[in-house]
Amino acid sequence: MTEKLQRIQAYDVSEGINSPGTIFKMNSGNIDFKTSFFTYFSLFFLLILFPMMSMQSMGDSAEILQRLENMNISFFIIATIGFQWLMFLLIFLSTKMEQTGLGGVGLKKFRGVDFSWGIAFFLGGSLVVVGSLTWFLAQLGLAVPGEIEFLIPRDTTGRILWVGLSFSAAFCEEIVFRGYLMTRLRLTGKFKSWFFPVVASALAFGISHSYEGWAGIILISIYGALFSLLYIRTGTLWPGIVAHFFHDFMALFFPW
């Protein structure tokens, strides 16, 4: 018996070595996972508190986006980046207290194939799936607001900040919604499959974009579920981070 399996049995004698829970812990880098206060607080924040905060921005999406245009866009971008990194800090502390580190949420060594996966997903997901869903929702009377272009900076400084925002959103949100939320739901809920974690993560991710209205929530929830499947398929967050970055970055040239 390996040292890893001995450690598993030491704190989780209720499961057999070949049980789905034990295999998942081994494959996901969570052999030493232990719940802590941060685990429950993070799950409460991501599943309840943050969605409730985001829903406060619900309303006429076009009016909301136009109102944001009248703000100092650079200030808005900087504030958004700061909030995203605060969320990352919460997850970082949680994984430290859980004794897994970020490796336990899928942040593994970057490989060339991860970049290839990310580009392929971006081309297929953003250009084909999102485009098709946007058209379909419009046929149902749920047009995705085109006013998102109001948030795109037009000055050089703002555009540089947007690139930073694109990386920040890609890196932090993939770690938060895909890596952490999905793995911790499966570990704490002892789910044998990814179904519930994928659905919960996708809905939380979609609701966090409530300022885009119901059409935006539906579209981004489905898109988030696809990112979840990409994470499950590759076992690493990097392909999702690459695809997420290019999706946001390309809005500088093709506002969706």
Order of alpha helices (4+ residues) and beta strands (2+ residues): alpha-alpha-alpha-alpha-alpha-alpha-alpha-alpha-alpha-alpha-alpha-alpha-alpha
